[in-house]
Amino acid sequence: MIVNRLGLSGGYVRVDSGGELHPRTTSDGLTFGGDQSWFGGEGVIAPLGCGLISCADILLYMTGRRTIGIEEYKDFVRSIGKGRLKVRRRLGVNGISMAAGMQSRLRALGMNRKVRWGFSKKKILPRIREMLERDIPVTISAGPQLLFSKRRRTGVMLYIRDENGEFILPGWRDTPVRDHYMTVTALIETQSRRMLEVSSWGERYYIDWDDYLKYINTFGTFFSNIMYIR
């Protein structure tokens, strides 16, 4: 099977818990990005902070912090979770505020970047490819379905890879996700599939692009989209 992989040149942000955590999708004990659940008991970050976590990971990656201890990571997340990146009760962080907050943070770090939230569905995958080629992780969302009845609501499946490189559903997570931000770290293309490698809850997962396209075809691109940094 021919596989083409376009990924970040520096791997991704890895968090060292000193053996307290046991990620299922890495082999060295380090998590694959951050996890909002580490902030249980601290307001609304644990239930609604996935967007803030994605922003924190991208900022760390773009400033060259690829490995970080868990307590330092949590302090960093708390330090940026203000202003436009503040996690709001019941709402989390919306994409437009997230883009404005990230642009401000990057410029404060001396990076004159422009950040934008949202594109038409035809432009999402090309923009993901472009950012990965420039070695920038990509925030992606499977957004809420506010105008649809609970019976019609669905989500996006998260896959892992087995020892043969096949994409399979993990035994610990066999239900789709929605109302959730993740971070794209690679695009993997075979003869039959295009898969996005994503960081979510400190694990390495994969999204089938055709599944995501079906999701945005059904529920629209206003909430389900990407944050573009250039």
KEMAR-809530 format. One record per residue (C-alpha): x, y, z; residue number from 1. Coordinates in Angstrom, 3 decimals. Layout:
REM residues N
+----------+----------+----------+-----+
:       px :       py :       pz : num :
+----------+----------+----------+-----+
:        X :        Y :        Z : NUM :
...
+----------+----------+----------+-----+
REM end
This chain:
REM residues 230
+----------+----------+----------+-----+
:       px :       py :       pz : num :
+----------+----------+----------+-----+
:    0.000 :    0.000 :    0.000 :   1 :
:    1.407 :    3.357 :   -1.048 :   2 :
:    1.208 :    5.906 :    1.756 :   3 :
:    2.036 :    9.592 :    1.438 :   4 :
:    2.452 :   11.481 :    4.687 :   5 :
:    2.682 :   15.241 :    5.072 :   6 :
:    3.410 :   16.043 :    8.692 :   7 :
:    5.075 :   18.478 :   11.042 :   8 :
:    8.845 :   18.425 :   10.742 :   9 :
:    9.330 :   18.671 :   14.505 :  10 :
:    6.974 :   15.891 :   15.551 :  11 :
:    4.517 :   17.442 :   17.984 :  12 :
:    4.270 :   18.780 :   21.524 :  13 :
:    4.845 :   15.981 :   24.032 :  14 :
:    3.901 :   16.326 :   27.693 :  15 :
:    5.862 :   14.427 :   30.344 :  16 :
:    3.787 :   13.509 :   33.389 :  17 :
:    6.625 :   11.751 :   35.176 :  18 :
:    4.844 :    8.440 :   34.855 :  19 :
:    1.517 :    9.599 :   36.265 :  20 :
:   -0.288 :    9.270 :   32.932 :  21 :
:   -0.311 :    6.300 :   30.593 :  22 :
:   -1.283 :    7.393 :   27.075 :  23 :
:   -2.586 :    4.563 :   24.915 :  24 :
:   -1.342 :    5.781 :   21.535 :  25 :
:    2.311 :    6.544 :   22.277 :  26 :
:    5.082 :    4.146 :   23.246 :  27 :
:    7.338 :    6.401 :   25.329 :  28 :
:    4.943 :    7.474 :   28.085 :  29 :
:    4.695 :   11.053 :   26.828 :  30 :
:    1.308 :   12.352 :   25.772 :  31 :
:    0.611 :   13.551 :   22.240 :  32 :
:   -0.335 :   17.141 :   23.022 :  33 :
:   -2.355 :   18.378 :   25.970 :  34 :
:   -5.579 :   17.239 :   27.586 :  35 :
:   -8.274 :   19.496 :   29.007 :  36 :
:   -9.220 :   16.871 :   31.589 :  37 :
:   -6.014 :   17.706 :   33.499 :  38 :
:   -7.806 :   20.822 :   34.727 :  39 :
:  -10.611 :   19.107 :   36.605 :  40 :
:  -11.873 :   21.269 :   39.453 :  41 :
:  -10.588 :   24.461 :   37.820 :  42 :
:  -13.742 :   26.001 :   36.434 :  43 :
:  -14.747 :   25.258 :   32.854 :  44 :
:  -11.447 :   24.286 :   31.237 :  45 :
:  -11.957 :   20.537 :   31.761 :  46 :
:  -15.408 :   20.320 :   30.133 :  47 :
:  -15.064 :   23.126 :   27.574 :  48 :
:  -11.371 :   23.914 :   27.122 :  49 :
:  -10.484 :   21.870 :   24.037 :  50 :
:  -10.018 :   25.013 :   21.946 :  51 :
:   -7.718 :   26.553 :   24.539 :  52 :
:   -5.653 :   23.339 :   24.630 :  53 :
:   -5.257 :   23.396 :   20.848 :  54 :
:   -4.096 :   27.015 :   20.986 :  55 :
:   -1.625 :   26.243 :   23.780 :  56 :
:   -0.138 :   23.342 :   21.849 :  57 :
:    0.240 :   25.416 :   18.676 :  58 :
:    1.913 :   28.266 :   20.565 :  59 :
:    4.331 :   25.840 :   22.217 :  60 :
:    5.130 :   24.181 :   18.901 :  61 :
:    5.697 :   27.461 :   17.066 :  62 :
:    8.054 :   28.679 :   19.796 :  63 :
:   10.075 :   25.457 :   19.740 :  64 :
:    8.810 :   23.919 :   22.995 :  65 :
:    8.333 :   20.327 :   21.858 :  66 :
:    8.684 :   18.552 :   25.236 :  67 :
:    7.357 :   20.013 :   28.472 :  68 :
:    6.525 :   18.787 :   31.981 :  69 :
:    2.869 :   18.530 :   32.892 :  70 :
:    2.900 :   21.135 :   35.665 :  71 :
:    4.682 :   23.657 :   33.454 :  72 :
:    2.219 :   22.857 :   30.691 :  73 :
:   -0.744 :   23.508 :   32.963 :  74 :
:    0.772 :   26.807 :   34.112 :  75 :
:    1.210 :   27.828 :   30.482 :  76 :
:   -2.409 :   27.010 :   29.635 :  77 :
:   -3.617 :   29.036 :   32.607 :  78 :
:   -1.431 :   31.973 :   31.575 :  79 :
:   -2.877 :   32.227 :   28.050 :  80 :
:   -6.485 :   31.435 :   29.025 :  81 :
:   -7.406 :   35.089 :   29.316 :  82 :
:   -8.920 :   37.735 :   27.060 :  83 :
:  -10.039 :   36.355 :   23.716 :  84 :
:   -8.842 :   32.856 :   24.664 :  85 :
:  -10.813 :   32.712 :   27.894 :  86 :
:  -13.026 :   29.626 :   28.146 :  87 :
:  -16.597 :   30.836 :   28.584 :  88 :
:  -19.198 :   28.960 :   30.568 :  89 :
:  -21.481 :   26.932 :   28.258 :  90 :
:  -19.690 :   28.300 :   25.169 :  91 :
:  -16.013 :   27.418 :   25.439 :  92 :
:  -13.995 :   29.514 :   22.966 :  93 :
:  -15.559 :   30.368 :   19.614 :  94 :
:  -13.479 :   30.282 :   16.468 :  95 :
:  -13.483 :   34.011 :   15.755 :  96 :
:  -12.323 :   34.885 :   19.279 :  97 :
:   -9.759 :   32.111 :   19.103 :  98 :
:   -8.261 :   33.507 :   15.888 :  99 :
:   -8.101 :   37.039 :   17.328 : 100 :
:   -6.552 :   35.775 :   20.548 : 101 :
:   -3.952 :   33.697 :   18.730 : 102 :
:   -2.970 :   36.582 :   16.483 : 103 :
:   -2.439 :   38.762 :   19.527 : 104 :
:   -0.407 :   36.096 :   21.312 : 105 :
:    1.797 :   35.407 :   18.283 : 106 :
:    2.493 :   39.083 :   17.726 : 107 :
:    3.423 :   39.465 :   21.390 : 108 :
:    5.996 :   36.734 :   20.745 : 109 :
:    7.426 :   38.707 :   17.816 : 110 :
:    5.662 :   36.687 :   15.092 : 111 :
:    3.845 :   38.940 :   12.652 : 112 :
:    1.198 :   36.406 :   11.682 : 113 :
:   -2.335 :   36.815 :   10.429 : 114 :
:   -4.868 :   34.382 :   11.872 : 115 :
:   -8.313 :   33.689 :   10.471 : 116 :
:  -11.173 :   31.392 :   11.350 : 117 :
:  -13.189 :   29.631 :    8.678 : 118 :
:  -13.311 :   28.869 :    4.964 : 119 :
:  -15.655 :   27.331 :    2.433 : 120 :
:  -15.550 :   23.531 :    2.498 : 121 :
:  -13.555 :   23.413 :   -0.763 : 122 :
:  -10.737 :   25.412 :    0.809 : 123 :
:  -10.406 :   23.599 :    4.138 : 124 :
:   -8.226 :   20.687 :    3.002 : 125 :
:   -5.934 :   22.857 :    0.807 : 126 :
:   -5.429 :   25.227 :    3.757 : 127 :
:   -4.599 :   22.297 :    6.047 : 128 :
:   -2.070 :   21.052 :    3.511 : 129 :
:   -0.567 :   24.520 :    3.163 : 130 :
:   -0.134 :   24.980 :    6.917 : 131 :
:    1.463 :   21.571 :    7.361 : 132 :
:    3.860 :   22.354 :    4.521 : 133 :
:    4.840 :   25.485 :    6.487 : 134 :
:    5.226 :   23.369 :    9.646 : 135 :
:    2.255 :   24.843 :   11.530 : 136 :
:   -0.301 :   22.652 :   13.376 : 137 :
:   -3.952 :   23.260 :   12.490 : 138 :
:   -6.895 :   23.663 :   14.854 : 139 :
:   -9.941 :   21.852 :   13.435 : 140 :
:  -13.423 :   21.557 :   14.912 : 141 :
:  -16.368 :   19.215 :   14.676 : 142 :
:  -18.794 :   21.852 :   15.810 : 143 :
:  -22.213 :   21.895 :   17.454 : 144 :
:  -25.444 :   21.012 :   15.676 : 145 :
:  -27.698 :   23.618 :   17.205 : 146 :
:  -30.485 :   23.532 :   14.617 : 147 :
:  -30.819 :   19.750 :   14.542 : 148 :
:  -32.838 :   17.491 :   16.809 : 149 :
:  -30.974 :   15.181 :   19.158 : 150 :
:  -32.096 :   12.223 :   17.067 : 151 :
:  -30.327 :   13.616 :   13.988 : 152 :
:  -27.114 :   14.621 :   15.711 : 153 :
:  -23.991 :   12.640 :   14.976 : 154 :
:  -20.220 :   13.154 :   15.052 : 155 :
:  -16.838 :   12.223 :   13.601 : 156 :
:  -15.191 :    8.903 :   14.378 : 157 :
:  -11.657 :    8.827 :   15.789 : 158 :
:   -9.359 :    6.017 :   14.656 : 159 :
:   -5.985 :    4.674 :   15.754 : 160 :
:   -3.432 :    2.631 :   13.773 : 161 :
:   -2.702 :   -0.996 :   14.562 : 162 :
:    0.680 :   -2.712 :   14.318 : 163 :
:    0.145 :   -3.193 :   10.558 : 164 :
:   -0.625 :    0.461 :    9.980 : 165 :
:   -4.336 :   -0.143 :    9.441 : 166 :
:   -6.835 :    2.389 :   10.720 : 167 :
:   -9.126 :    0.844 :   13.320 : 168 :
:  -11.546 :    2.035 :   15.969 : 169 :
:   -9.962 :    2.027 :   19.443 : 170 :
:  -11.508 :   -0.284 :   21.981 : 171 :
:  -11.772 :    2.543 :   24.513 : 172 :
:  -13.520 :    5.009 :   22.157 : 173 :
:  -16.081 :    3.743 :   19.670 : 174 :
:  -18.500 :    6.682 :   19.645 : 175 :
:  -18.222 :    9.762 :   17.420 : 176 :
:  -17.118 :   13.162 :   18.724 : 177 :
:  -18.733 :   16.541 :   18.202 : 178 :
:  -18.591 :   19.985 :   19.838 : 179 :
:  -14.855 :   19.472 :   19.940 : 180 :
:  -11.617 :   21.140 :   18.798 : 181 :
:   -8.601 :   19.020 :   17.844 : 182 :
:   -5.200 :   19.783 :   16.324 : 183 :
:   -4.137 :   18.408 :   12.941 : 184 :
:   -0.505 :   17.275 :   12.888 : 185 :
:   -0.351 :   15.335 :    9.604 : 186 :
:   -2.217 :   14.416 :    6.425 : 187 :
:   -1.905 :   10.768 :    5.383 : 188 :
:   -3.038 :    9.708 :    1.909 : 189 :
:   -3.377 :    6.194 :    0.520 : 190 :
:   -4.955 :    4.980 :   -2.719 : 191 :
:   -8.347 :    4.843 :   -1.028 : 192 :
:   -8.323 :    7.202 :    1.967 : 193 :
:   -7.230 :   10.594 :    3.219 : 194 :
:   -6.724 :   10.657 :    6.963 : 195 :
:   -5.992 :   13.574 :    9.256 : 196 :
:   -3.703 :   12.775 :   12.186 : 197 :
:   -4.955 :   14.773 :   15.157 : 198 :
:   -4.072 :   15.419 :   18.768 : 199 :
:   -6.986 :   15.096 :   21.179 : 200 :
:   -7.048 :   14.424 :   24.925 : 201 :
:   -3.304 :   13.799 :   24.864 : 202 :
:   -3.618 :   10.961 :   22.333 : 203 :
:   -2.817 :   10.483 :   18.637 : 204 :
:   -5.987 :    9.821 :   16.653 : 205 :
:   -7.007 :    9.896 :   13.002 : 206 :
:  -10.040 :   11.344 :   11.225 : 207 :
:  -11.208 :   10.100 :    7.844 : 208 :
:  -11.445 :   13.194 :    5.640 : 209 :
:  -14.511 :   11.790 :    3.855 : 210 :
:  -16.239 :   11.420 :    7.244 : 211 :
:  -15.402 :   15.016 :    8.108 : 212 :
:  -16.581 :   16.210 :    4.698 : 213 :
:  -19.881 :   14.415 :    5.221 : 214 :
:  -20.161 :   16.097 :    8.616 : 215 :
:  -19.705 :   19.606 :    7.245 : 216 :
:  -21.970 :   18.844 :    4.282 : 217 :
:  -24.691 :   18.019 :    6.808 : 218 :
:  -24.110 :   20.576 :    9.550 : 219 :
:  -22.343 :   23.399 :    7.728 : 220 :
:  -18.991 :   25.131 :    8.096 : 221 :
:  -19.812 :   27.998 :   10.441 : 222 :
:  -18.805 :   26.028 :   13.553 : 223 :
:  -16.978 :   23.145 :   11.881 : 224 :
:  -13.874 :   24.572 :   10.271 : 225 :
:  -10.193 :   25.374 :   10.816 : 226 :
:   -8.040 :   28.161 :   12.197 : 227 :
:   -5.637 :   29.375 :    9.520 : 228 :
:   -2.294 :   30.926 :   10.433 : 229 :
:   -0.115 :   32.576 :    7.806 : 230 :
+----------+----------+----------+-----+
REM end
